[in-house]
Structure formats: C-alpha cells, structure tokens
Amino acid sequence: MIEAKVGEGMTMVLDRSVESAIARLLQIGGRGGDPHETARRLSDVYPTLRALSQATVSDLCQIEGMTKKKAEQLLAAFTIGLRYVEEPKVETPTIRSPQDAYELLRDELRLLNQEHFICLYLNTKNQLIARKTLFVGGLNSSIVHPRDVFREALKLSAACFIAVHNHPSGDATPSREDIEVSERLVEAGHIVGIACLDHVIIGEDHYVSMKQRGYMNG
C-alpha cells in the first residue's frame, strides 16, 4: 500500500515492490545475507522510505545481512533519487513556426564564420525532442544528405523536423544549393513518412523560411 508521494518527502510505505527494488540494489557487489531477507528486515525497522532515507550507514549496518558497502550503496541510491525529485523541470520548447526556430537558434548561429546545419526534431505536438548539428562547413546538396538527417529522425522517433542553417555572410537569401537541399528533404520526407516542416536560413539579423518562399510545396 502506498501512503503518499515520493516527491513530497519520500513517505512511501515499503510494500513488496519497494522491498524487491531494495533487494536488487543489495545484490550488487559485496557479501552479505540473502538480499530479499535483508530487504524484509529493513522494512520491519524502517517502514517508510522517509525513515529509511534518514538512517546512517552505522544504523543500517545493525540490520542482519547488511554490510558497510551495501549500506553505502543504498544511501547513494537515495541521494540520486532526491536529486532527481528536487531537480527543476526544464520547459520543453514548442516549435510551431519558422519564427520559433529562428528565435531558438538566432543568437547562437547569426555570428558564426562557418555554416552549421542543424535539425530540430519534434514530436507530434511540435515539442522539441532534440537538436542535432549534422554538418559544418560549406553546405551543398551533396554534403547535406537526407540519409543522415532521417537516420537521426528515426533514431529519435521524431514525427517531423525543421532544418536550420546560417549564412556567415549575414545575408539569408537562399542559394541554389539551399533550394536543392530543401527539395531533397521534402522528397525524402514523403518516402520515410517524417515531414520536413521547413528549412530556415539565418542571417545576421533576419531569417528566410524556405516554406514561406514556396520552395517546399512538393
């Protein structure tokens, strides 16, 4: 039976599933008694996770079957768990437009002296799963190969993506190569089933959306 939320002070009653988890921890390295019996004895003495987390190594070593090494492992696991609970949640960006992509990467890309080709991989809600820098240097349709772009998309189980790259000259006007890359990404997306929503080119203080320019309507 679970009494309360782990995130609010770890007041979970040590039921069988928690005992089993503790037993698995106790199986890792070092000698000692039967880990399942030791976990049961721990739950008799420390009936909640709060009580168990406040025990010292010396306290735990009083339990039959516990060794110093196992006690340290158990308390280390509690420390990691508490850090996870206390860690502030990072808000996941939602990318719904080329403006969103531009604002996300503008400060990073606009002053670079080499072209960087980045893909923003998104889920079905257009939330950012990952951003991957796939190519650096002079970009053209032979270097930016859809195979590499979609390999990452499949690995991440992305629903769609937005391609972004910068023009070190500061002028975001699309080149012939930019147009070719955009067309190839759209074509490959139709085959793979993962849409390239846009290809955004970032200049010094502005951007160009290849979608809005009509280069990605195939």
N, C-alpha and C positions, 0 to 999 in steps of 0.2 A: 504494500500500500504506500502511495506517495503522499506525503504530508503537505509539501509546499514546493516553491520553485527554487531550483538550484541557484539561479541568478540573484536571489534575494537572501543571500547569506548561507546558502547550502544547507537547508533544513530538510533534506530528503531522507526519509526513513530507509534504513538499509534493508531493502527487500531482497529477494533471491537474485534478481537480475543484477543488482548492485554488488551483492556478495560475489557473484560469478565474475564480474568485471575486476573486482579486487583480487580474486583468486588468480585471474590471468596475469595481473601485474606481479603477483608474488611468485609466479612460475619462472619469471625472467631472472636468471643468474642466481648464484649463491645457494648455499644449502639451507635446510630448514625442514619443518614438518610439512605434512600434506597441505597444499595451499588452500584447498576448499575447507578443510577443518580449521585452518588458521583464520580464514576469512570469517567463518562462522563464529569463532571465539571473539574476533574483533567486533562483530556486530552485537554480541552479547554485552561487551564492555562499553562500546561506543555505538549506541543505537541510531544515531543520525550522522549525516555527513558533516554537519557543523561540529559535532562533538569530536568526530574522528580527525577533522582538519586542524583542530586546536591541540591535538596531542603532540608531544615531543617525541624525538627518536627514543629517548630514555623510557618514556611512557609505553611506547609501542613494543619495546624490547621486553617488557614484562609479560607480554602475551606469549603463551606457549607456541612454539613454532616460528616466532619472529626472530630475525637476525637484524643486526645493525644495518647491513646493506639493504635488506628488504624494507626496513622502516624508512630509510633514506629515499629509496625508490618510490615508495608510496607517498611520502610527503612532497617529493618533487612533482609527482603527478598532480597533486592538489594545487601546487603553486602554478603550474601551467594552466590548469582549469580556471583558477581565479583570475589569472592574467587575461584569459580569453573572455571571461564574463565582464571584466572591467574595461576591456579594450573598446574605445569609442568606435561606433559603426561609421564606416566611410560611405558617404552617399554615392550611389552609382549614377553616373551621368546618363541622361537620355538624349540621344542624338536624333532629332526629327527633321532637321533641315541643314542645308549647307552652311547656314549662319552658325548653327550649333557646332558643327565640325570646325569651322574657322575660329570661333571663339575658344574652343578647347585647345587648339594647336598653334594659334597665331603667334603668341609670344615666343614659343619655342622655335618655330620654323622661319619666321619672316626675315631674320638677320643672318641665317646660316650661309656659308660660302660654298656649300655643295648641295646638290639636290638630294632630298630624302623622300623616299616613297613609303608612306605609312598607310596601313589599313586599320580602320576602326571596325571591329567585328561586333555585331549586335545580336541580341536575342529577338524573340517575336514581339517584344514590347519596345523595341528600339533602345533598349538599355545596353550600355557598353559592357561587353564581356571581356574584351582585351584589345589592346592596341599593339600592333607589331610593325616595326621598321623592317621592311623586306629588302630594300635596295638603297644604296647610297652611291652617288656619283652622277655622271651624265646619263639621264634616263632616255631610253628609246624603246620601241616596241619589241626589239629582240632581247633586251635586258629584262624588262618587266614582263615576265612570262606568267600567263594565267595559272599554269600548273602550280607555281609557288604560292600564289595568292589563295587559290582554292584548297591547297593542301592544308594550310593553316585554318581556313574556314571549316573544313571537315573535322580537323583535329579538335576544334573548339565547339563543334556542334552549333555553329552560328547560323542564324536564319537569313542574315543578309550582312552587307558591309558597305562602308563608304571609303573610297580610296582618296588619299590626300597627298599632295606633294608641293614643294615650294619651288619658286623660281629665284635663284640667288640674285638675278639682275634687279629684282624688285618689281618687275613688270609681269603681271599674272596672265597676260594674253596667251591663249593656248597656241602651242606649236603644232605642226603636222604630226609629230610623234605623239603628242598628248592626245590628239584626236584618235590616232590609231590604237593607242593603249586603251582608251575609253571604249572604243568599239569592240575590241577583243574581249574586254572584261564583261561587257554586256552579252556578247555571243556565248562565252563560256558559262556565264551565269544561267542562261536559258537551258544549257545542256545539263549542268550539275544540279540545278534547282536551288541555287543560292544567289539571290539577286544582288547585283552591284547597284546600289541606290543612286550613287553619284560619284563623280570624280572632281574633287575640289582642288584648285590651284591657288596657292597662297603667295601673294606678292608682299611688298614691304608694308603697305597699309591698306590692302584691299584683297579681294579674292574673286575668282571666277568659278561658277558652277557649270560644269560641262553638261549637266542635265538641263539646266535652265537655258543654256545656249543651243539646245536641240541636238547635241552630238550623241545622246544616249537613249534615243527613242526606238532603237531597233528591236 
